[in-house]
């Protein structure tokens, strides 16, 4: 199996844990390899913008929902335009999140637009994390590129406000890793170098170690991934995602014994029956 195909399929069970560990707003799903059309669009530079996303989302609304959205979109008229626009963006974000199913992208976009106007490090970082967390579950190259661009812009603005914030630096690096199109090695390495700067200065930063482990998997450097993730698990023995990623990296490396060991360790920490069933199948395939 090619490395990229492995990554797309192997991370399926890991992505099921996204809701628990990272608070994803959309239900995670098993990733699939991009279609030929999607690969072609990515390679030819075709892109998508928010208006495309918005129109697709609006097409699924009922008349009452559409009327409410249109009213919010046109609620800014005169006076304190900036604060009115911030409030409008926030209301739009909340409505898309709470009242419309499977509307994560409009929710994240409007959250980001409000954060840009508010221009606080906290709100910018929160909005950036929304995009980053869902990047890992995105299999459409054009959407991935759009989401990564938004994440990078928000992280960069937050970093301008606090150049010494290591978590923001790591988030920015991770946006390059997970936002890379077709596993672009240059983008992945750019992200890894961004995170390495933090890890070299502070080896106890487990967020950096974890992201470097993921970066190692994305770039096919499984030995390095195992080294980083082992460090994470040594310091955070209940980190289920790091444990299951260790299993995946060991499996790809051909180390079936350690793959089984880590799958079994992760299984003990999980109560979700679907995840347990998936892990049992993987263990069985390795024995």
PASE-371851 format. One record per residue (C-alpha): x, y, z. Coordinates in pm, whole numbers, padded with zeros to 5 digits, always signed. Example, Ala and Ser with C-alpha at 12.3 -4.5 7.8 and 13.67 -1.06 7.14 Angstrom:
2
+01230-00450+00780
+01367-00106+00714
This chain:
287
+00000+00000+00000
+00134+00346-00086
+00218+00569+00208
-00045+00832+00123
-00316+00568+00094
-00206+00424+00425
-00222+00761+00597
-00570+00830+00465
-00706+00495+00576
-00501+00440+00890
-00602+00764+01054
-00970+00669+01034
-00988+00534+01385
-00775+00820+01515
-01013+01077+01371
-01298+00922+01567
-01124+01057+01875
-01119+01415+01747
-01447+01508+01911
-01325+01396+02253
-00977+01542+02244
-01014+01851+02030
-01381+01947+02047
-01453+01912+01677
-01781+02067+01576
-01852+01831+01291
-01874+01452+01325
-01539+01302+01224
-01542+01040+00955
-01306+00796+00796
-01095+00961+00533
-01080+00840+00177
-00828+00893-00098
-00902+01198-00317
-01083+01125-00640
-00910+01178-00973
-01105+01502-01026
-01006+01632-00683
-00641+01548-00744
-00659+01722-01080
-00816+02032-00928
-00545+02046-00662
-00263+02007-00914
-00401+02270-01152
-00445+02527-00880
-00823+02538-00883
-00957+02681-00561
-01274+02741-00372
-01387+03052-00185
-01635+03114+00092
-01913+03224-00140
-01905+02879-00304
-01927+02717+00039
-02199+02955+00157
-02420+02903-00147
-02392+02526-00111
-02484+02551+00257
-02776+02785+00187
-02917+02547-00072
-02996+02304+00212
-03184+02558+00425
-03559+02574+00462
-03732+02911+00393
-03743+03011+00761
-03372+02941+00810
-03279+03119+00487
-03482+03426+00583
-03310+03443+00922
-02964+03410+00767
-03038+03681+00509
-03160+03915+00783
-02841+03867+00982
-02627+03920+00673
-02795+04256+00609
-02823+04374+00969
-02530+04617+00956
-02649+04952+00826
-02511+05262+01001
-02357+05389+01324
-02092+05180+01498
-02024+04963+01195
-01733+04768+01343
-01911+04648+01657
-02230+04584+01464
-02034+04370+01219
-01865+04177+01499
-02204+04104+01655
-02352+04006+01318
-02066+03766+01248
-02104+03613+01593
-02480+03569+01551
-02427+03412+01209
-02166+03176+01354
-02394+03071+01640
-02694+03022+01411
-02501+02806+01166
-02360+02602+01454
-02676+02554+01660
-02961+02567+01410
-02823+02413+01090
-02689+02059+01078
-02351+01989+00917
-02273+02360+00881
-01927+02368+01035
-01760+02570+00760
-01991+02876+00781
-01966+02858+01160
-01585+02853+01151
-01566+03124+00885
-01787+03372+01068
-01611+03296+01396
-01284+03382+01221
-01421+03702+01066
-01546+03821+01405
-01207+03740+01558
-01024+03945+01293
-01235+04250+01369
-01214+04201+01744
-00838+04149+01704
-00773+03975+02033
-00519+03695+02065
-00769+03471+02242
-01042+03499+01980
-00797+03468+01689
-00642+03154+01838
-00981+02999+01909
-01097+03056+01551
-00768+02926+01410
-00798+02608+01617
-01145+02545+01474
-00999+02524+01125
-00690+02329+01235
-00885+02065+01424
-01105+01987+01125
-00818+01993+00874
-00714+01649+00994
-01049+01504+00891
-01082+01679+00556
-01030+01472+00241
-01134+01729-00024
-00814+01899-00149
-00980+02232-00233
-01160+02254+00101
-00842+02150+00278
-00650+02429+00108
-00921+02684+00194
-00934+02575+00557
-00556+02575+00589
-00535+02926+00445
-00786+03050+00703
-00605+02872+00987
-00268+03015+00886
-00401+03370+00854
-00562+03357+01198
-00259+03200+01366
-00030+03456+01201
-00244+03744+01330
-00240+03594+01679
+00138+03550+01657
+00179+03916+01564
+00013+04003+01895
+00229+03762+02096
+00542+03649+01907
+00647+03432+02203
+00332+03219+02222
+00459+02865+02158
+00111+02714+02124
+00030+02955+01843
+00361+02875+01671
+00282+02504+01693
-00069+02560+01559
+00071+02754+01264
+00318+02476+01189
+00046+02214+01215
-00165+02412+00967
+00112+02369+00710
+00145+01997+00787
-00225+01908+00767
-00310+02166+00503
-00053+02040+00255
-00208+01941-00076
-00135+01589-00197
+00115+01545+00085
+00335+01829-00045
+00670+01757+00125
+00779+02124+00119
+00469+02238+00305
+00498+01951+00552
+00865+02028+00621
+00787+02399+00659
+00537+02309+00928
+00771+02065+01097
+01050+02325+01110
+00811+02574+01270
+00729+02325+01546
+01088+02205+01581
+01189+02559+01679
+00966+02524+01985
+01064+02164+02066
+01437+02238+02053
+01395+02524+02295
+01149+02341+02522
+01170+01963+02500
+00901+01933+02770
+00636+02086+02543
+00421+01779+02476
+00197+01963+02230
+00505+02021+02013
+00621+01661+02055
+00276+01530+01964
+00250+01745+01651
+00600+01645+01544
+00491+01284+01582
+00197+01349+01355
+00424+01534+01115
+00652+01231+01106
+00360+01011+01009
+00247+01255+00739
+00599+01270+00593
+00660+00894+00618
+00931+00928+00885
+00787+00659+01107
+01095+00607+01325
+01093+00976+01418
+00718+00967+01470
+00752+00674+01710
+01028+00851+01902
+00818+01167+01946
+00496+00987+02031
+00670+00759+02279
+00788+01070+02461
+00431+01199+02471
+00294+00871+02609
+00571+00854+02869
+00460+01192+03002
+00088+01147+02928
+00008+00775+02971
-00365+00834+02919
-00323+01016+02587
-00529+00775+02377
-00465+00949+02048
-00088+00937+02091
-00113+00568+02184
-00317+00478+01876
-00089+00680+01654
+00201+00482+01796
+00015+00168+01695
-00035+00300+01343
+00327+00409+01305
+00450+00072+01434
+00218-00111+01195
+00343+00086+00895
+00701+00026+01004
+00630-00349+00999
+00656-00392+01376
+00343-00597+01433
+00423-00684+01795
+00443-00321+01903
+00145-00228+01689
-00065-00487+01874
+00076-00373+02208
-00022-00012+02149
-00363-00099+02005
-00436-00306+02315
-00315-00023+02542
-00542+00222+02365
-00835-00017+02372
-00826-00026+02753
-00880+00351+02767
-01176+00362+02528
-01542+00302+02607
-01693+00372+02263
-01809+00038+02121
-01754+00135+01757
-01395+00235+01826
-01333-00082+02023
-01472-00289+01736
-01244-00111+01486
-00939-00161+01707
-01023-00530+01756
-01036-00574+01380
-00697-00412+01341
-00546-00629+01615
-00692-00941+01453
-00543-00844+01115
-00199-00822+01272
-00204-01157+01454
